[in-house]
Amino acid sequence: MKTNRRKLILSALLPALFLLITIEGCKKTADTTTPEQTNSELNLKGSVINSNTHSGIANAEIYFEGLNTTLKTDANGIYKVSCKSLGSGIHQVRVMANGYGYGFASAVISDDAAMVNTIILNPLAETVTVGSNGGSVVVGDPESLVPSANTSLVIPSGAFPGNTNVSLTRFTGLDVPGFAPVNLLNLCTVNISPAGTVAGKAMDLHFSLPFSNPAIDNLPLLRYDFGQNTWISTGIIAQVDHSTNIATAKITDFATYSLAVTGTISTSAGNSGTPVTIDLDRTLSSIDFSYLAKIQYSGNVPATISAAYLKNVASQNTRIGFNDNTIFTFNYIGSKPDSLAPVKTAGYYRWMPKVTYATQEVPLTATIQGIVATGIIENKMYSPASGYQFVHDQGGGGK
């Protein structure tokens, strides 16, 4: 099933695969007593920020799959949830906030650590007022095969009885919500707001296509369902005008739409560099890391497909951002008490919070309408490495 395949992609690429490396420190063979461990509370703390200002977004709604409670961010865009309530494993997170597109992340939880990517939301496009005489709303298309092409919504006269505010936003990469149905990929995703608005007459939604194929005369239109986090068929078919390379669909409802194209994204096992270990502050319980993930397609990519779309569709389907620094919060047990139990030699166990990372290169294959493009994703893999380390008492005073 496609769902399982995408879980494998996430498992292979997210900087949250836990190796759970045990730190032995300078412990001797004779020091075999297991230290006393307290039941420290571990929380998953994450943040939702504005892509333009990088400030926190208040009152964003956070949904964890499998968790009935809906969380909200505080005034600084921070949310927090007990790891015990979620349980160990990989948890999918989705976010919505007024005036913004959707956001998604994966949280990974183990016994002593948890990680989650910072969710960066892009504001929706500013509204345009359209009167009873109709009009059009136009936005630039960053993925179009034709330079400086636009995506547009044409509203006929009489579609609305009076002035209506319309926001048309083009979604790409990580902004594209969910995943298309099996053996399909999202193509030219747009959001038309405010959601729930219904026109009295059909409107023309024009998509500027990121590829050219004279054999394709029409493409199916999908609609995103946030509650189910899935794309559903509208039954509407967009007709392709090959002279302009534009596909047009007739719609009445404001919603998030995407054309569907036949294709798949897949990854295979990659090569990891030398791991680096970082000591964490024992007085804290979380730290933010950032790094730049990259994707590079090899040669022989035909000129009939947009390079921007190739990069963005890989970003959406692996949930890795290639345009900005990837930011995530590493939650850990920092102030876990040292063991009170002495061992055979003078000394004690001290809790040492650590994390390791290694740069990984992962091969990727994108197949879109029979066009095959291969590339490499370069990504950092972070893993918790915390554990008890035996400390010999050199001064005779123990702790």
C-alpha positions in Angstrom: 0.0 0.0 0.0 1.2 3.6 -0.6 0.6 4.6 3.0 3.1 2.0 4.2 5.6 3.1 1.5 5.5 6.7 2.6 5.9 5.7 6.2 9.1 4.0 5.1 10.2 7.1 3.3 9.6 9.2 6.4 11.4 6.6 8.5 14.4 6.7 6.2 14.7 10.5 5.9 13.5 12.3 9.0 16.2 13.4 11.3 14.4 11.5 14.0 15.5 7.9 13.6 16.7 6.8 17.0 19.7 4.6 17.3 19.5 4.7 21.2 23.3 4.5 21.6 24.2 3.6 25.2 27.0 5.7 26.7 29.3 3.6 28.9 31.8 6.3 29.8 34.7 5.1 31.9 32.7 2.3 33.6 34.9 -0.7 34.5 33.9 -4.4 34.1 33.6 -4.8 37.8 31.1 -1.9 38.1 28.0 -4.0 37.2 25.4 -2.6 39.6 22.4 -1.1 37.6 21.9 2.6 38.7 18.7 3.6 40.2 16.6 5.5 37.6 13.8 7.9 38.5 10.6 8.2 36.5 11.4 11.6 35.0 8.6 13.2 33.0 9.4 13.7 29.3 7.5 16.2 27.3 7.4 16.8 23.6 7.7 20.6 23.0 7.4 22.0 19.5 6.8 25.3 17.9 4.9 26.8 15.0 6.4 29.9 13.4 5.6 32.5 10.6 7.8 31.9 7.6 8.2 35.6 6.9 8.9 36.9 10.4 10.1 33.7 12.1 7.9 34.7 15.1 5.7 32.3 16.9 2.1 31.9 15.8 -0.4 31.9 18.7 -3.6 29.8 18.8 -2.5 27.4 16.0 -4.4 24.1 16.3 -2.2 21.0 16.6 -3.5 17.5 15.7 -1.6 14.3 16.6 -2.8 11.2 14.9 -4.1 8.9 17.6 -4.5 11.6 20.2 -8.1 12.8 20.7 -7.2 16.1 22.3 -6.5 19.1 20.0 -3.7 21.3 21.3 -3.2 25.0 20.8 0.0 27.0 20.7 0.7 29.6 23.4 1.4 33.3 22.7 4.9 32.4 21.6 3.8 29.7 19.2 4.9 26.8 21.5 2.9 23.6 22.3 3.7 20.9 24.7 2.3 17.4 25.3 3.3 14.5 27.6 5.3 11.8 25.7 3.6 9.2 27.9 0.2 10.2 26.5 1.5 9.7 22.9 3.7 6.6 23.5 6.9 5.7 21.8 7.2 5.7 18.0 6.6 8.0 15.1 3.6 10.3 15.3 2.3 12.4 12.5 1.4 16.0 13.3 -0.7 18.5 11.3 -1.4 22.1 12.0 -3.8 24.8 10.9 -4.0 28.5 11.8 -6.2 31.3 10.7 -4.6 33.2 7.7 -2.0 30.5 7.0 -1.6 27.4 4.9 -1.4 23.9 6.5 1.7 22.6 8.3 3.0 19.1 8.9 5.7 17.3 10.9 6.7 14.0 12.3 7.5 13.5 16.0 9.6 10.6 17.2 9.5 9.5 20.8 11.8 7.1 22.7 12.2 6.4 26.4 14.6 9.3 27.1 14.2 11.7 24.2 11.8 13.1 21.6 12.2 15.1 18.4 9.9 17.1 16.3 10.5 19.5 13.4 9.5 23.1 13.8 6.4 23.8 11.7 6.9 26.8 9.5 3.6 28.2 8.1 3.3 30.5 5.1 0.7 33.3 5.3 -2.1 33.0 2.7 -2.1 35.5 -0.1 -3.9 38.8 0.6 -7.5 38.9 -0.3 -8.9 40.6 -3.5 -12.4 42.0 -3.5 -14.6 40.7 -6.3 -18.0 42.3 -6.9 -21.2 41.1 -8.4 -19.8 41.8 -11.9 -17.1 39.2 -11.4 -13.4 39.5 -11.9 -10.2 37.5 -11.7 -7.6 36.7 -9.1 -4.0 36.0 -10.3 -0.9 34.7 -8.6 2.5 33.9 -10.0 3.4 30.2 -10.5 6.9 29.3 -9.2 6.8 25.8 -10.8 5.5 26.5 -14.3 7.5 25.2 -17.3 6.7 28.6 -19.0 8.6 31.5 -17.3 6.5 34.1 -15.5 3.3 32.1 -16.0 0.4 32.6 -13.6 -2.3 30.6 -11.9 -5.7 32.3 -11.9 -9.3 32.1 -10.8 -11.9 33.7 -13.1 -15.2 34.6 -11.5 -18.1 35.3 -13.8 -20.7 38.0 -13.4 -23.4 37.0 -11.0 -21.4 34.4 -9.2 -21.8 36.4 -6.0 -24.6 38.9 -5.1 -22.1 41.5 -3.7 -18.5 42.1 -2.8 -16.6 38.9 -1.9 -13.1 38.7 -0.5 -11.0 36.1 -2.3 -7.6 34.8 -1.5 -5.8 32.6 -4.0 -2.6 31.0 -2.8 -0.3 28.6 -4.7 1.1 25.8 -2.5 4.4 24.0 -3.2 6.7 21.6 -1.5 6.1 21.3 2.3 3.1 23.5 2.0 1.2 20.9 0.0 -0.9 19.0 2.5 -1.2 15.2 2.8 -0.3 12.8 0.0 -2.1 12.1 -3.3 -3.8 8.7 -3.7 -1.9 5.6 -4.7 0.3 5.9 -7.8 -0.5 9.6 -8.1 1.3 12.8 -7.2 0.0 16.3 -6.5 0.3 18.8 -9.3 -0.3 22.5 -9.1 -1.9 22.8 -5.7 -3.9 25.9 -4.8 -5.9 27.2 -1.8 -8.9 29.4 -2.3 -10.2 31.1 0.8 -12.3 31.7 2.8 -13.1 28.0 2.9 -16.8 27.1 2.7 -17.6 30.0 0.3 -19.8 28.7 -2.6 -20.3 30.6 -5.8 -23.7 30.7 -7.6 -22.0 30.1 -11.0 -19.1 27.9 -12.0 -15.7 29.6 -11.8 -12.7 28.8 -14.1 -9.5 27.7 -12.2 -6.5 27.9 -14.5 -3.4 25.9 -13.7 -0.1 26.6 -15.5 1.5 23.2 -15.8 5.1 22.3 -14.8 5.5 19.9 -17.6 4.6 19.5 -21.3 3.1 16.4 -22.7 1.0 16.5 -25.9 -0.4 13.1 -25.1 -2.2 14.4 -21.9 -5.5 16.2 -22.8 -7.0 16.2 -19.3 -6.1 15.8 -15.6 -8.3 14.8 -12.6 -9.0 17.4 -9.9 -8.6 16.5 -6.2 -9.8 18.3 -3.1 -8.1 18.2 0.3 -9.9 17.0 3.4 -8.0 18.3 6.5 -10.1 16.3 9.0 -9.1 13.0 7.3 -5.8 14.3 6.0 -6.5 12.9 2.6 -7.1 14.0 -1.0 -10.4 13.0 -2.5 -11.6 13.0 -6.1 -14.0 15.8 -7.1 -15.1 14.0 -10.3 -14.0 17.2 -12.1 -11.7 16.9 -15.1 -9.3 19.8 -16.0 -8.9 20.3 -19.7 -5.4 20.9 -21.1 -4.8 23.6 -23.7 -1.6 22.6 -25.3 -1.1 26.0 -27.0 -0.7 27.7 -23.6 0.2 24.6 -21.5 -2.7 25.5 -19.1 -5.2 23.2 -17.6 -8.7 24.6 -16.7 -11.2 23.2 -14.2 -14.7 24.5 -13.4 -15.4 24.8 -9.7 -18.0 26.4 -7.4 -16.6 25.9 -3.9 -13.6 27.6 -2.2 -11.3 24.9 -1.0 -7.8 23.5 -1.4 -7.4 21.8 -4.8 -4.7 19.9 -6.7 -4.5 18.3 -10.1 -3.4 14.7 -10.0 -0.6 13.2 -12.2 0.5 9.6 -12.5 3.8 9.1 -10.7 5.7 7.9 -7.6 8.5 9.1 -5.3 10.8 6.4 -3.8 14.0 6.3 -1.8 16.6 3.6 -1.1 19.1 3.0 1.6 21.9 5.6 1.7 25.4 6.1 3.1 26.1 7.8 6.4 29.1 9.8 7.4 31.1 9.7 10.6 28.8 10.3 13.6 29.5 13.3 15.8 28.5 13.3 19.5 27.3 16.5 21.2 27.0 16.9 25.0 23.7 18.6 26.1 23.2 21.0 28.9 22.1 18.9 32.0 20.2 21.9 33.4 17.8 22.1 30.4 15.4 19.7 28.8 15.3 20.8 25.2 17.5 22.4 22.5 16.9 23.6 18.9 19.0 22.3 16.1 19.0 23.6 12.5 20.7 22.4 9.3 20.3 22.7 5.5 19.0 19.7 3.6 19.8 19.5 -0.1 18.6 17.6 -3.1 20.5 17.2 -6.4 19.1 15.5 -9.5 21.6 13.9 -11.8 21.8 14.7 -15.5 19.4 13.6 -18.3 16.4 15.3 -16.8 14.3 16.3 -19.9 13.6 20.0 -20.6 9.9 19.1 -20.7 9.6 19.1 -16.9 10.2 21.9 -14.4 13.2 21.5 -12.2 11.4 23.5 -9.5 8.5 21.0 -9.5 10.9 18.0 -9.3 12.5 19.5 -6.2 9.2 20.5 -4.6 7.4 17.2 -5.2 10.3 15.4 -3.6 10.1 17.8 -0.6 6.4 17.2 -0.2 6.6 13.4 -0.4 9.6 13.1 2.0 8.6 15.9 4.3 12.1 17.5 4.0 12.5 21.2 3.3 15.2 22.0 0.8 14.7 25.8 0.6 15.3 26.9 4.2 17.2 25.6 7.2 15.4 22.6 8.7 14.7 23.4 12.4 13.7 20.9 15.0 13.5 20.7 18.8 15.3 17.9 20.6 13.5 17.1 23.9 15.5 15.2 26.5 15.7 14.4 30.2 18.3 16.8 31.4 18.1 17.0 35.2 17.7 13.2 35.8 19.3 12.6 39.3 22.5 10.7 39.6 22.3 7.2 41.1 22.5 7.0 44.8 23.7 3.4 44.8 27.5 3.0 45.2 29.2 0.3 43.2 32.2 -1.9 43.9 34.7 0.9 43.5 34.2 4.4 45.0 32.1 6.5 42.6 28.6 6.9 41.2 26.5 7.0 38.1 25.9 10.4 36.5 23.2 11.0 33.8 24.8 12.4 30.7 22.4 13.8 28.1 23.9 13.6 24.6 22.9 13.5 21.0 24.7 12.2 17.9 24.3 13.2 14.2 25.6 12.0 10.9 25.2 13.3 7.4 23.4 10.8 5.2 23.1 10.6 1.4 19.9 9.0 0.3 19.2 8.0 -3.4 15.8 9.2 -4.7 13.8 8.3 -7.8 11.0 10.4 -9.1 8.7 9.0 -11.9 6.2 11.4 -13.4 4.1 10.5 -16.4 6.8 8.0 -17.4 9.6 10.6 -17.0 12.3 9.2 -14.6 14.6 11.5 -12.7 17.2 10.2 -10.1 18.9 12.2 -7.5 20.5 12.4 -4.0 19.1 13.8 -0.8 21.7 15.0 1.7 20.2 15.1 5.1 21.4 15.0 8.7 20.3 12.2 11.0 20.1 13.0 14.7 19.8 10.3 17.4 19.7 10.4 21.2 22.8 9.1 22.9 22.0 9.8 26.5 22.8 7.3 29.3 24.4 6.8 32.7 28.1 7.2 32.9 30.1 5.8 35.8 32.2 8.5 37.5 35.1 7.3 39.7 35.4 9.3 42.9 39.0 10.5 42.8 38.6 12.8 45.7 37.2 10.3 48.2 34.1 12.4 48.8 31.7 10.7 46.3 29.0 13.2 45.3 
